[in-house]
Amino acid sequence: MASLRVVALFLVLIGVAVSAPASESTPPNIVFIVADDVGFNDISWHNSDILTPNLAKLAGEGVLLERSYVQPVCSPSRSAALTGLYPYHMGTQRSAYLPCQPTGLSVNFTLLPERLRSVGYSTHAVGKWHLGHCAPEFLPHNRGFDSFYGVWNGREDHFTHTLNGSLDLRSNDEPDWDQSGVYSTELFASRAERIISEHNKSKPLFLYLPFLAAHQPVQSPEELEELYPNIPNDLRRTFSGMVTAIDLAVGRVVESLKASGLYENSVIAFISDNGGNVTAAGNNWPLRGFKSTLWEGGTRTPAFVVSPLLQKTGYVSSELIHVTDWAPTFLRLAGVDTSDLNFDGVDQWETLSTGSLSARDEFVYNIDQRDDGDFSAALRQGDMKLIWGSPGRYNDWYPVPDSNGDAVQDLSDAVNIDNEDEVDVMDVSASRHGDPQPVYLFNVTADPDERVDLAEQMPDVVKRMQDRVLELMEDLVPADYPKQIIDGYPTKGLWETGWCDAH
């Protein structure tokens, strides 16, 4: 029965109906899909062992982005995507928010949905928030979204929707106790379908769909795991099922857009929030490093845009796109003048639509500095990439495991509120690596796997890029990353808000 169900799902989702076009005078619907911890080697166009036919079909019909960059970890990427600002300009650069930290993305920053709603968009978020929940002001339905359905934290059980045994599933303020046993990706796809089918077509739609998958805990519907009998590693087999679940969910969303007559005037963007977590079966081969590092494996992820509004389609782009670029690009599509908004991101619609050169040739991977003077920074200028300070804890190349015995030790535990060091996955303290200020330089166009360090051969380039980093650091906002407090821990089986002050 399980195999028949999977076959039926694929037959329904791959064949999608064509709908009548919307009025060209209406600003486009925008669907922004964010996968969680899906690495460079976790997608079918980089790895034929992974089954993502819907995603591959959509990427093939649009523009596949081979140089799409994000932040090394979750919350920084989400803050950058929804503000158009580098995390080091907001204090969100340190790492992912922890469940009991008394902080969140500052209310001083205006989010993308707030700007879109001000020009007439209906705005909805479905999935993983992970930008703070300790104060009501941090919550998504108070940050510009007309509705929110999903989880506040970052690593809930995909079937029970609990973290440490307490529920974390909400519809705006209201907990949803009735979904235990429903897989998170399927649950979020169903809610997205409902939003699309009930949407008032007199207004453009902004749907932000950040899936919880494929973040740990590594869990998948059994029938999707069964699609991977060729994968010998048990955890990797389950993880692969999680990625296929995302694929099926995206197929459902696109089918719903077409059935509702919205697709012809829609722009769909798909990214992953950071590199794959090798300790939880993700993979970024052949890129170096993984999630939480400044290496390409932590920051370069699968992405595409598909839309009938693209002038050029069916091509692969190697132009630089950064996660901060999505907000100004979407706002341009909505007709918003962004010239006075001081974004770090740039409008990339011409690049995406026509295949022209990127609107940027520089971006900041991250900059972070601690009170004791230790810091970590990475900068891209053209072909060249500088890493100054610690790149992170995981600095090698990690192939897909051949057996259950091949594993990488997980050095973090994001639920533990007693040991700050255990949850500090970015680890920017250079002194722990035996070198007070390590410096690396790579030509990542010629050497995308970062195997040939050019720092000693090109000291002038190192000096120029270091000077640029120092210039950028003049605007650095100190990381807002306090210790977790017991006030945030749930006592009644439900994660709550209202235990800190917004700022």
N, C-alpha and C positions, 0 to 999 in steps of 0.2 A: 504493500500500500504506500509506503514512504516513497519508493522510487517512482510510482505512478503519479504521486502528488507533485514531485519535483518536475517530471516531464510536463505535466499539465501547466505548472507555473511558467516554465520556460516558453511553452508554445503560446501562452497568453501574452507574456510580457515582451517577447521579441517582435511579435506582429502588432503594430500600433496603427490606429486609424488616423486618417488625415482629416482635419477639421477646416471649417471656413475661416478665412483670415479676419482678424479684428481690424478696426479702423486704424489707418496709419497715423491719424492725428492724436491717438491716445498714447501716452508714454508707455513704454513696454513693461510687461510683467517681468519681475526679476526673481529668479529662484537660485538661491545661493546654498549649495550643498557642501558640507564639510564632513569628510570621513575622519575618524579618530585613529591615529597611530598606524595608518596604512602607509607602508614604506615604498621606496622606489622599486623594489623587487616583489611587491605584493599585488601586482596588477597584471592583467593578461598581456598587455602590449610590451611589457618588459620580461615577463615570465610566463611561458606557455602552459605551465602546470596549474596556473590560477585561472579559475573559470569566472570571467566577468564579461559575458557577451553583450549585455546591455550597455555597459560603460564603454566597451570598445566600439560598439556601433555608433553611439552618440559622439564619441571622440572622433571617429572617422567621418562623421557627417559635419563636424564643426572644425575646430582648430585644437590640435593636441599640443599642449604646452610642455616642452621638454626642458625648459629652464625656469620653472616656477618655484619660487623660494618662499619659505615661511620661517617662523621662529623655531628655536630648538625644542620647545615644549608648548603645552596646550594653552594655558591661560594667556601667556604673552602673545601667541598667534591670534587668539580670539579678540584680545584687546586691540591689536593692530588692525585686524580685518574690519572691526566695527567702528574704528575711529579714523583710520587713515594715518595714524601716527606711529612712529617707532616706540616700542615699549620703554626705551630708556628716556623718552620724553614724558612718560606718564608714571614712572615708578613701578611698572609691571614687569621689568626685565629679569628679575631674579629666577623665578621658577613658576610652576603651577601652584595655584592657590590650594591650600590644605583645608580639610573639612572644618577645623576648629580655629582657624585664623580670624582674628577680629578685624578684617579688612575686606576690600573689594575694589573694583575699578571705580576710581573717584567719580563722583557725580559732577565734578567740574568739567568733565569731558562730555561733549555732545556726541551721541551715537548715531550711526547711519540710519536706524529706523526712525529716530526722532526727526532727522532732516527729511526723510522721505515722507513721513506722515504729514509734515508741514506743507508739502506740495500735493497732498491729496491721495497718497497711497494708503491702502489697507496693509497693515504690517503684522506678521505672525511669526513666531518662533516655535519650533518643535524639535525637542531633543535635549542636548546637553548644554547647560549654561556655563558653569565653571568660571564665572567672573565675580563671585562673591555673593553671599546670601545672609550674612550676619545682621544686616539692617534692611528693612523693607525697601529703602530707597535704592539699594543695589539690584533689586530683582528685575527680571526682564520686562514684566508688564508695567513697571514704573520707569523704564528706560526707553520708551518709544514703541514698544510692541503692543498692538491691540489685544493680543492674546499670547499666552505661553502655555505649552504643554510639554512636560519633560522633567528632567532631573537637575538639581542645583549643583551637585558635586560632580566628581570626575571619574569614579570607578565603581559604579553600582553593579550589583548582580543583575545580569541581563534578563533573568526570569522572575525573580522576586522583587526587583527594583528597590532593594535595600542596600544600605551600606552599614557594616558592623551590626547587622540585625535590625536596623531601624529604617522605616520607609523613607524614600526620597523620590517621590513621583507626585507631581502637582499639575493641576489645571489652574493657572494663575495662583491664587492663594490656597485653593482647596486641595487637600490630599486626595489621591485616587487609590483607594484600598482594594479595588476590585480587579486588578490586572495581573495578579500573581499567576505565573505560568505562561503568560503571553510574552514572547521574545521581544526585547526592546526595539530592535530594528523593524520588526513587523508592526509593532504598536505605533511607532512614530510614522511609518508609512501610511497606516490607516488614518491617523489624525491629519496628515498632510493631504490625503485624498479628500477627506471631509472638508477641509478648509477650501480646497480648490473647487469642489463641486458646489459649495454653498456661497462662493465668492460673488459679490455684487459687481457685475461686469462694467458698471458705470465708473468704477474706480480701478486704477492699476493696482496690481498685487505685488507685495514684497514678501516672499516666503524664505525664511532663514531656517535651514534644515541641517543642524549639526548632529549627526548620528553619534551615539555612544560607542558603537562598534567602530573599529575592532580593538578598542581598549580592553585591557584586562579588567576583570577576570575573563580568561579565555573560555568562552562558552558559545556553543552553536547548536541550532536544531540538529538532531541526529541525522535527519535525512540529507542535510547539506554536507555533513561530515562524510557521509557515505559516497558522495561524489568524488572523493579523493582516496581511493584504495591504493593508488601508486605512491602516496606520501608515507614514508616509514616512520616519521616522528609523530607521536600521538598529539602533542601540543600543536605542532605545525598543521596537522590535519584539521584539528578543531578550528584553529585560527583561519585557515583557508575557507572553511565553511562560513565563518563570520564575514569574510570579504565577499563571498558569493551572496550572502544575505543582503549586504549593502547593494550589490548589483541588482538583485531582484526588487528591492525597495525603490531604487531609482527608476527602474523600468515601470513600476506601478505609478510613480509620480508623473512621469512623462506621459504615460497612457491617459492618466486623469486630466492632464493639461489639454491633451488633444481632444478627448471626449467632451470636455467642457468648452471647447472653442477658444481656448486661451493660448495655445501653443504658438500659433502663427505670429503673435505679437509678444513673444517671450524670449528672454535671454537666460540661459541656464549655465551657471558656472559650477564646476566641481573641483575641489582641492582636498588635500589631506593636511591636517593641522601641524604635523611634524613628522620626522622620520619614523620608521618602524622601530618598535622596542624589541630588540633581539632576545631579551630575557623573557619576553612573553610571546615568542614565536614570530614576531615580525621580522622583516628582512629588507636590507637596502643594497645587497650585492649588485654590482661590484663597487659601490661607493664606500667610502671610509666612514667608520663610526656609526652611531645611530642616535635615536631620540635622546635629547638632553645634551648633545654635543654640538660644537660649532663646525664640525666636519660636514661635508656635503651629504653624508648619510643621515644627518640629523635635520637638515634644512631644505633639501631638494626633494620634492615629492610629486606624485602623479597629479595631473591637472588637465582640464580641458574646458572649452566654452563651446556651446552649441546653440544656434539660433537661426531662424529664417531671416533674421535681420543682418547677418554677416554678409559682407560683399564677396568675400572669398571663403570657400569652404573645402573641406577634405584635404587639409594640409597639416604638416608638422611645423611648429614654430620653435626656433631656438633662441628667440629674443628673451631678454631678461624681464621677468614679471615678478614683483614682490608683493607679499600679502598686504602691505599698506596701500597698494594700488587699487584694490577692489572698491573701496569706498568712493574715491573720486571718480572712478570709471562708472560705477552705478549711478552716481549723482549726475554725471554728465548725461547719461541716458534718460534720466528723469527730468532733464531740462534745468538743473540747478547750476547757477554760476558759482564755481568753487574758487575763483581767483583770489578772494580775500580770506579763505579759510585756513591758510597756512598748513596744509597737509604736508606730511613727509612723502606720502604716496603721490603718484601722478596718474593722470587720465590716460589709460592705455587702449581706449576703444579703437582708435585708428590702427594701432598695431594689431589688435585682435581681428578687426573686421577686414582689413585690406592686406595684411601680411607685411606691412611696412616695418621699418626699424623701430626698436623699442624707444619709448619716450625717456628712458633712463639708461645711464651707463655706469651708475654707482649705486650701491645700497649698503646699509649697515646690517650685518647679521645679528649683532648684539653688542652692547657695551654695558658692563656692570663693574662697579667699584665698591669695595667694602670699607668699613670704617678703619680697618687696620692697614689700608693702602693697597691690598691685593686687588687686582682687577683682571678682567678678561674682555677682549674685544676682537671683533673680526669685521673686515671691510672688503668690499668688492669694488674694483675699478676696472672697467673693461674686462680683459681676460684674466686679470691678476686678483688674487685673494691673499690677504694678510690675516694671519691669526696672531694675536699678541696677548700673552698670558695663557692660562690653561684652556685647552679646547673642551675639557670635560673629562669624565672618568673612563670613557670607552673609546679607545684610540686606534683600534685595529680594523681589519677587514673581516667580515663575518659571513661565510657562505651559509646556505641553507643547510640545516643539520641533516646528516644522513641516517641518524638513529636516535633512539631515546636517550642514549648516553651523552650525546653532544649537547651541552647546555652552557650558557653564560650566566654567571652569578648575578642575581638581582641585588644591587647595592642600596635600593631605596624601599621604603615602606611608607607610603603617603597617608596611611591611616593612623600610624603610631604618633601619639601626641606627646610622648615623653622624651624622645631623643631627636633633637633638631638635626643633628648630623645625619641621621639615617634618611631624613626626608629631603635633604639638600642635594637633589640629583644633579644640579648644574655644577656644583663644586668648583667655584672660580678661584679657590685659594691656591695660588700657584706654588706656595711653599710645600704643599703636599706632594708635589710632583718633582721635587728636588731641584727645581730651577726657578729662581725668583721671577724671571720674566722671559719665558721661552718665546721665540719668534719663529713663525713659519711663513713661507711665501710659496704660492703655487700659481702656475698658469692653468686654471681649471677648464679652459677651453681645450688646450692640448692634452691636459692631464686631469680629466674629471675625477679620477679615483684618488688624487692627492698622494701619489707615491714618490714624486721627485720634488724635494724641498729645495727651492732656489734662493733661499735667504742669503747664503754666503756668496752666491754667484752674482746677485743683483742688489748690493747694498744701497745703491741710490734709490731704487724702487722701494725698498724697505723704509728708508728714511722719509721719502715723500709720503708714503702711506701712513707711517707713524705720525708724522706731522699733521696729517689730515685727521687721524683719530684724536689727537690731542685737541685740535680745533673743535671737533664735534663734542668732545667731553666737556667743553665750557658750558654746554646747555644740558648736561646730564642731571636728571632728577633722581635723587637717591632712591634706591629700591624700597618700596613699601612692603615689607615682608616680615611681619612680627611673628613671634612665637605663638603657637597654638595655646588656647586657654580652655580650661575645663568647662567654662560657661557655655561653650558651643556644643558640648557633647549631648546628644539626645537622651532624655530620661523617660520618655513616654512612648518609645517605639516610633518616633517621628522626628526627622530633622526639622528644626524650627528656625525662624528668623527673629530679630528683635533683641539680640544679646550683644550688640555693639552699636556705636554711633557712626552714622555715615559721614563721609568727608569728601 
